[in-house]
């Protein structure tokens, strides 16, 4: 049978069902490789896949967090001034970009790294600023010769939960795991561990689609800000081990986010403080591990309603798909510059407190000097 006869039979297969039914059938494909294979059947099939935006539909179906993408660009087109931006060119560009995007989201082998940009807020803070949520951005339980951790306010009811909110870095991320280390109060008798029983994670964005960093900075750091967010993902509840170590919590499925915010819900108090008989939750360190799609994909022109433009740089796709040479983050990675500057602001407050004689100093903890010396060795 000749090729043109085969093409005619294959074309008739789609035509006999009509566009709506054919698109519905194709919507059950869930792997970008399936669309590539369908496009290779014949010229007619390729045009059908492209004209009906099946790659875009698959992307938004698998990753609804990206459904606010309203325009895409391909950097390779800007290098060719002869490209004619006709309707067909736009359809073919969208097909290419969305196929590549799905492939990167599902097949990337780049090493995961911490994607937290900043600590935003805590539902309560016992002593601010020395026990601020900002302290959870560094893995060390001692920073500049002082204990470094976040502490909730004390509660007589051990079932009162706490939440921590973090801003995630801009760009498209595939989040796979969240790590938390509870705080062991090495300066208290018996070195009690102020862990929660359970933890749950939520990922989302602001209700109006705007960044609210300026507003949050003007809020008390202990105030709940849930009313500002829409949580598009909620994890199952994970049990927290009552151990002083960095505990990994792998999400059941990778979660795609475009910047946005993370809420950590800590429930069930375990440790009662001897001094006042109240239950507390304390966290030493939080890390969110994700795979970045930059520099192959970048987001620009985020509008107040949340609409955004996706920019594709095909020459960088290889760097996203291959294993990176950078090793996985360690428990003692150095502070990022922006974190350090925020911590410096807290240190200024701490120093003022020390001058007034209201804050504990290193000499108050007899075992702390030895710990610091060991870390520096």
ZIGIPE-V696628 format. One record per residue. N is the residue number from 1. SS is DSSP state (a for helix, b for strand, c for the rest). OMEGA is omega in degrees with one decimal (NA if undefined). Layout:
n,ss,omega
N,SS,OMEGA
N,SS,OMEGA
//
This chain:
n,ss,omega
1,c,-177.9
2,c,-176.0
3,a,-177.6
4,a,175.9
5,a,177.7
6,a,179.4
7,a,-179.9
8,a,178.3
9,a,-179.3
10,a,178.4
11,a,-179.8
12,a,179.5
13,a,178.3
14,a,-175.0
15,a,-175.9
16,c,177.7
17,c,-174.9
18,a,-174.5
19,a,-174.7
20,a,-179.0
21,a,-180.0
22,a,177.9
23,a,178.5
24,a,179.4
25,a,-178.8
26,a,-177.3
27,c,179.1
28,c,174.0
29,c,-176.4
30,c,179.2
31,c,179.9
32,a,178.1
33,a,178.2
34,a,177.7
35,a,177.6
36,a,178.9
37,a,178.9
38,a,179.3
39,a,-177.5
40,a,-178.0
41,a,-180.0
42,c,177.2
43,a,-179.9
44,a,179.3
45,a,179.2
46,a,179.8
47,a,178.2
48,a,-179.7
49,a,-176.8
50,a,-175.5
51,a,-178.2
52,c,174.8
53,c,-175.3
54,a,177.7
55,a,178.5
56,a,179.2
57,a,179.2
58,a,-179.2
59,a,-177.9
60,a,178.0
61,a,-179.3
62,a,-175.4
63,c,-177.0
64,a,177.4
65,a,-178.2
66,a,-173.6
67,c,176.8
68,c,173.7
69,b,-176.8
70,b,179.1
71,b,176.7
72,b,175.4
73,b,179.1
74,b,-175.4
75,a,-179.1
76,a,178.8
77,a,-178.0
78,a,179.0
79,c,-178.9
80,c,-173.8
81,c,-179.1
82,c,-179.3
83,c,-179.2
84,c,-176.4
85,c,176.1
86,c,179.3
87,a,179.9
88,a,177.1
89,a,-178.7
90,a,179.0
91,a,-179.5
92,a,176.7
93,a,-179.9
94,a,178.8
95,a,-179.0
96,a,-176.0
97,a,-176.3
98,a,174.9
99,a,179.8
100,a,-179.5
101,a,178.7
102,a,-179.7
103,a,179.8
104,a,-178.6
105,a,-173.8
106,a,-173.2
107,a,-176.6
108,c,178.2
109,c,-179.8
110,c,-178.7
111,c,178.0
112,c,176.0
113,b,-177.6
114,b,-177.7
115,c,173.8
116,b,175.2
117,b,-175.0
118,b,170.7
119,b,-172.8
120,b,-171.0
121,b,173.1
122,b,-179.0
123,c,172.6
124,c,175.7
125,c,-174.6
126,c,-179.9
127,c,178.8
128,c,9.3
129,c,-172.5
130,c,177.3
131,c,-177.3
132,c,175.8
133,a,177.2
134,a,-179.1
135,a,-177.2
136,a,-179.3
137,a,176.9
138,c,-175.6
139,c,-176.3
140,c,175.6
141,c,172.8
142,b,179.0
143,b,-176.5
144,c,174.8
145,c,176.8
146,b,173.9
147,b,-176.8
148,c,-177.8
149,c,169.2
150,b,176.4
151,b,172.5
152,c,168.1
153,c,179.4
154,c,178.9
155,b,174.9
156,c,178.3
157,c,-177.0
158,c,-178.2
159,c,179.4
160,c,-177.4
161,c,174.5
162,b,176.4
163,b,173.4
164,b,-178.9
165,b,-179.2
166,b,172.1
167,b,178.9
168,b,-179.2
169,c,179.0
170,c,179.4
171,c,179.9
172,b,-179.5
173,b,171.4
174,b,-174.9
175,b,-176.2
176,b,-170.4
177,b,175.7
178,b,-177.6
179,b,178.3
180,b,172.7
181,b,175.6
182,b,-175.4
183,c,173.8
184,b,-176.8
185,c,-175.7
186,c,-179.5
187,c,176.6
188,c,-178.6
189,c,-179.6
190,c,-179.9
191,c,-177.8
192,c,178.2
193,b,-175.9
194,c,-178.9
195,c,169.9
196,b,176.8
197,b,-174.9
198,b,177.2
199,b,177.7
200,b,-176.2
201,b,174.2
202,b,178.7
203,b,-178.5
204,b,-175.5
205,b,179.1
206,b,-176.1
207,c,-178.9
208,c,177.9
209,c,-178.5
210,c,172.0
211,c,-176.1
212,c,-176.5
213,a,-178.8
214,a,179.5
215,a,-177.2
216,a,-178.6
217,a,179.3
218,c,177.9
219,c,172.2
220,c,-174.9
221,c,-179.2
222,c,-175.3
223,c,176.4
224,c,-178.3
225,c,-177.9
226,a,-176.8
227,a,-179.7
228,a,-168.6
229,b,167.9
230,b,-178.2
231,b,-176.8
232,b,176.9
233,b,174.1
234,b,-177.9
235,c,167.5
236,c,178.4
237,c,179.9
238,b,172.8
239,b,177.9
240,c,176.9
241,c,-179.9
242,c,-175.9
243,c,179.4
244,c,178.5
245,c,176.1
246,b,-172.8
247,b,-180.0
248,b,175.3
249,b,-179.3
250,b,178.7
251,b,-178.6
252,b,176.1
253,b,176.2
254,b,-178.2
255,b,178.7
256,b,176.0
257,b,175.6
258,b,-172.5
259,c,174.9
260,c,-172.0
261,b,176.8
262,b,172.4
263,b,174.9
264,b,178.6
265,b,-179.7
266,b,-176.1
267,b,179.1
268,b,179.6
269,b,-174.9
270,c,-170.0
271,b,174.3
272,b,179.6
273,c,-176.0
274,c,-173.7
275,c,-175.6
276,c,178.3
277,c,-179.3
278,c,179.3
279,b,179.6
280,b,167.8
281,c,179.9
282,b,179.9
283,b,179.0
284,b,-170.2
285,b,176.2
286,b,178.2
287,b,178.0
288,b,-176.8
289,b,179.4
290,b,176.9
291,b,178.6
292,b,175.3
293,c,173.2
294,c,10.9
295,c,-179.3
296,c,-179.9
297,b,178.2
298,b,178.3
299,b,177.6
300,b,176.7
301,c,174.8
302,c,-176.8
303,c,179.8
304,c,179.6
305,c,177.8
306,c,178.9
307,c,-176.2
308,b,178.6
309,b,178.6
310,b,178.2
311,b,-176.4
312,b,178.3
313,c,-172.0
314,a,-179.6
315,a,-179.6
316,a,-175.7
317,a,-178.7
318,a,-178.6
319,a,178.8
320,a,-174.6
321,a,-175.7
322,c,173.7
323,c,176.7
324,c,-179.1
325,c,-179.3
326,c,-179.2
327,c,179.1
328,c,-177.6
329,c,179.8
330,c,-178.5
331,c,-175.6
332,c,177.9
333,c,-177.7
334,c,178.5
335,c,171.3
336,c,-174.0
337,a,-178.3
338,a,176.9
339,a,-178.2
340,a,-178.8
341,a,176.9
342,a,177.8
343,a,178.2
344,a,177.0
345,a,177.1
346,a,-179.9
347,a,177.4
348,a,177.1
349,a,179.6
350,a,-179.6
351,a,177.9
352,a,177.9
353,a,179.3
354,a,178.6
355,a,178.6
356,c,177.6
357,c,-176.5
358,c,-178.0
359,c,176.1
360,c,178.4
361,c,-173.0
362,a,-176.8
363,a,178.7
364,a,-176.7
365,c,-172.2
366,c,-177.0
367,c,-171.5
368,a,-179.1
369,a,-179.6
370,a,179.3
371,a,-179.9
372,a,-179.9
373,a,179.8
374,a,-180.0
375,a,-176.8
376,a,-176.3
377,c,NA
//
